[in-house]
Amino acid sequence: MGRLKYIFIILLLISLLASSGCALFRERSSSHASGEPINPEWQPLYIDEEVGSALLASELIERVAPIVVSIFTEKVTYDIFLRPVPETGAGSGVIIDPKGYVVTNSHVVEGAESVEVILSDGRSFEAVNWAADSLTDLAVVQIEGEDLPFAHFLDSSLKKLEELEEVIAVGNAFALPGGPTWTKGVVSYLGRSIEMSNEVVLYNLIQTDAAINPGNSGGPLINMAGQVVGINTAIIAGAENIGFSISTDTVIPVVSELVKKGLVSFAWLGVLITTVTPAIQSQYDLAIDYGALIIELFPPSPAAEAGLKELDVIVEFGDEEIKTAEELVTAIRSHEPGDKVEITFWRGEEEMNAEATLIQRPSP
């Protein structure tokens, strides 16, 4: 028993280390369940054109509860003797179309062989298709429904979230029966970036102190008007109420591509980068105190072909000034494969320029 206990402790430590934050930003590939479009002609109805008014608690629950679903998955893993072992999982989702399109997290459906969606009224549906993007941790699950209630997402161009604004996380916490769990809090930070245990970096996240528990993944973060402002995705283990939601700035365009194409097209530069901080500047003896430092290049890649090298610091990408690694990631993803982009960077004491032709992100 002593040896088994020791092995368990080591595995636990490895798990905790793998889930800790990291400042490196790697352009990763994504995976999707089927690769088949859900509906190439889809016209979304769920994006509101105006900011809602604050609701009473009873009104908010009446409006939001029907659009939150529970998601249960089954997949097969193998033990050390290569024997198949059934494995189940649980998460949450939010309906975005009356025909039965449900937004959730990629990690909720990752590797699943079957996906079951249970509505708030108890009806159960087997998913007929799903498409996922691990780079943004978003997925769309299709069930065969009609005239289903659907969520209302708030486009941030109408109103920006503000720190200390009240929000509510809703979801299938711990797969408890009887309906969704509601936890209220505030927006505690905007624009946070974290690295997940699978080395995927999620950026432009909403940090909230509204409690997000296992099973909440994929559920909505809503404002006091009942409009979805984010999709709950992660927590920091051991912290007190530090949870993260994917902003609708990311969700809306990614969901559109998943429904219409079955995958997300992202441009790719081919770099591993980190933000230049005072400590990074001192460690690498850099000439400037801002920008995105290239830690690693992936040849062949647009960055390598453009002549960029490790320890170059990118400070402009196209027409955008780059002060952080997050800003460079956002700038890259705002382009399409095939775009030619002017890059300004520092190499040692010299400011230099290069042109890179971005390509489609490689498959896993």
N, C-alpha and C positions, 0 to 999 in steps of 0.2 A: 504493500500500500504506500510506503514511503516513496518509492521510486515513481509510482503513478502520480502521487501528489506533486512531486517535483516536476514531472513532465507537464502536468496541468498548469502549474504556475508559469513555466516557461512559455507555453502556448498562449496563456492569458496575456503575458507581458508583450509577446509578439503582436497579438491582436490590438492591444492598446497603442503600441508604437505605430502600427500601420494606420490607425485611425486618427493620429495626431495631425495637427496642422503643419503645413510646409509652405515655404515662400517660392518654390519653383513652379513655373507655369509651362507645361508641356502640351504641345498641340497633339491631341490624341485622336485615334480613330474611334468610330462609333459602331454599334451593331444595331440591327433591327430584326424584328421577329420574322417577318415574311418577305419584306422587300416589295410587296404588292401594294399599290395605292389603295386606300380605302374608298375614296370618291374623288376622282380627278376633276370633277365639275363642281365641287363643293363651294357653296356660298355661305360663309359663317353668319350666324344670327346672334351669337352670344356676346359680341363686343358692343358695349353701350356707347351711345353718342352724347350722353350728358351725365353729369355727376348726380348721384342720387341724394335724397334727403335722409337724414338720420331717422332710423326706425325705432319704435318701442321694442323691448326685448321679445314680447310675444309676436309682433309682426315679423321681426327678423328671423325667429325660429320657424315661423310658418312659411316664410319665403325660401329659406336656405335648406332646411332639413330634407325636403324631397329631392334636392339635386345632388346630395352627397350619397355615395354608394360605398358598400364594402366590397373588397376584391379578395378572392381566395385563389391561390395558385397551387398547382401540383407539378412537380418535376421529379426526375429520377436521378439520383446520385449513386455512387458506387463506394462500397467499403474497401478496406485494405485487401480483401480477398476478391475484389472485383465483382462482388455480388450486388445486384441492383437494390437500392434502398429508396422507397418512396419518400419524398420530402414535400411538406406543405408550407405555404406562406400566406400572410395576410397583409393587406394594406387598404388604402382608401382611394377614392376617385371622385371626380365631379363631372356631371353630365353637361355637355356643351352643345348638344344638338337633339331635337325632338325624335330623330330616328335612332338615337342610341350611340353617340360617340362620347367616350369617357376619357378625360385627361387624368393621368396618374404619373407616377415616377417610373423611369426606366428600370430602376433596381427592384421595383415591385414585381415586374413581369419577366425580368431577365432569366433566361433559361427555362421558362415555363413550358410545359407540354399541354397544359389546359388552364384556362382562366375562367373563373366563375364570378359574375357580378350580381350582387344582391341589392335591390332597391330598398328605399326606406319603407315601402309598403309590404315588404317581404317577398316580392316576386324575384325569382332567380333566373338568370340568363347565362348560357354558355357563350363565351366570346367566339365570334366567327372569324375575327382577324385582329391583329394588333401590330402596330409599328412603333419602334422605340429608337431613341437616340441617347446613347450612354454619355456622350460628351456634355449634354445639357441635363441629363437625368430626367428626361421627359418621354412620355409614351402616350399613344392614343389607342384605346381598346374599343372595338366595334361590337355592339350587340344588336340583335334584330328587334328593335322596338318601334313604337309609333306613338306620336303625340306625348312624348315624355317631357316632364318639366326640365328646364335647362338653366344653367348658371348665367349670370350677367357679369362679364369681366369689365374692369375699368381700365381704359386705355390711359396710360400716364400722360399722354399729350393733353388730356382734358384737365387732369389734376395730379400734381406730383405728391407722392406720400411725403410726410414730414416726420422727423424724429419726435417721439413722444405722442404721436397720433395713436388713438385707440384702435386695436384690431382684435379679431377673434379667430383662433385656429379651430377647425372643425374636422373630425375624422373618426375612423374606426379604431380608437385607442384600445390596444391590447385585445382587439376582436371581442370586446364585451357585447353581449346581446342587448337588444332593446333600443337601438338607435345610436346616433353619433354622439360623441363627447364634445363639449364646448369649453374652451379655455380662453379667458380674456387677458389681454395685456396691452403693451404699447410697442411701437416701432422703436427699437433701442439703437439701431445703426442702419445706415443705408449704404449700398455699394460694397458690401463685404465679399471677399473671395476666400474660399476654403478648398483644401485638397482632400478628396475622399480617400477611403482605404484602397480603392482600385487605381489610385494615382490620377484620376480625372479631377481637374480643377473646375469648380463651379464659380462663376463670377457674377457680379452685380446682384448679390443676394440681399434680401431683406432680413435683418436680424431682429428677433422679437423675444420678449420675455413671456409671451403667452406659451404655456406649457405644451410642448410637442412630445408625444410619447410613441413607443413602438406601436405600429398599426396606423398612426396618423399619416405616414408617408403617402403622398399623392393627394391628400385632402386639401381643401382650400383654406387660404388665409383671407378673411373678409374684412371690409371696413364696416362702419356702423350703419351704412345704408344697405348692407347685404351684398355688396359688389365684391367680386373676387379680385384681390390685388396681388396674390401670389399663390404658388403651389408649395405646400410644406414638404421639405426634403430631408432635413438632417438636424441632429442635435450634437452638442459637445458632451460626450460622456463624462460624468463626474461634476459637471458644472451645474449651477442652479439656474434653470430656465434661460438657457442660451440656445435658441433654435433658429433655423434658417428656412426661408421660403424663396422660391425662384420667382423673380419679378415678372409681371405680365409683359414688361418690355422684352423679355426673352421668350416667355411662353407663347405669346400670340403669333409671332412669325414662325416659330418651330412647329407649333401645332398645325399651322396651315400647310407646311411642307410635308409633315408626316401624313396628313389626311390625303393630300393631293398627289404626293409622289411616293409615299411609303418610306422615305428616308430624308435626311437633311443634307443639303449641299453646302459645304463650308469650304471657303478658300483656305489654302495651306501654304505657309512660308517655310516650315521645317526647322524650327528652333526650339530650344529649351531656354527659358529666360527667367530672370528674377529682377525685382525692382532695385534700383540703386538707392541704398540707404547710407547714412554716414559710416556704418560698420562695413558695408560692402565696398564703399569708396576707399576706405582705409585698407581693407584686406587686399584689394587688387590694385591699389595705387592709381586710381582713376583720376582723370583730369576734371571731371564734372561730377556733380552731386545729385543728378536726377537721370531718368531714362530707364530703358529696359536693357539689362546686361545679358548678352548671349553667353550662356553657360556651356551649351553643346549645340552643334550643328548636325543635321541628319542628311548626309549625302547619299544618293543624289537628291537635291531639293532646290527649290527656287532660291533660297538664301545662299546655298553653296555656289550655285551657278552665277549669282550676282556678285560673288567675290567677298561676301561677308565672312568673318572669322570669329572664332571664340574670343571672348573678352571685348568684342566691339559693343558699344553702347548706342542703341537706337534712340534718337531723340525726335525724329519726324518720320511719319509714315503717310505718304500722299500729302494731303493738305493739313494733316492733323499733328499737333505737337504731342509728343509722347513723354510723359513724366513717370509713368509706372508701367509695370508689366501688364496689369489689368487693362490699361488704356491701349496697349499694343494688341492684346488679344481681341478687344472690342473692335479696334480698327481693322484688323485682318478679317474678322467675321462680317464686317460691313461690306466687304468686297465679294466679287464673284470669281470663280476659277477662270483664268484667262486674262484677268485684269493686269495691266502693267502699272506698277507703283514705284514712285520715286521714294527712296529711303535716304535720310540723312543720319549719319552716325559718327561717333568719335572712335578713333583708333589711337590709343596713346594720347599724345598732345595735339593730334591733328583731326579737324573736322573733315569728313569725306561724304561723297554721294554715290549712290548706286541705283540701278533700276532692276526690279525683280518682276518676273511674270509669275503670278500666283497660279497654282494648280489645284485640282480637286483633291481633297483630303484622301490619303490612301486608305484602302480597305484594311480591316483588322488582319 
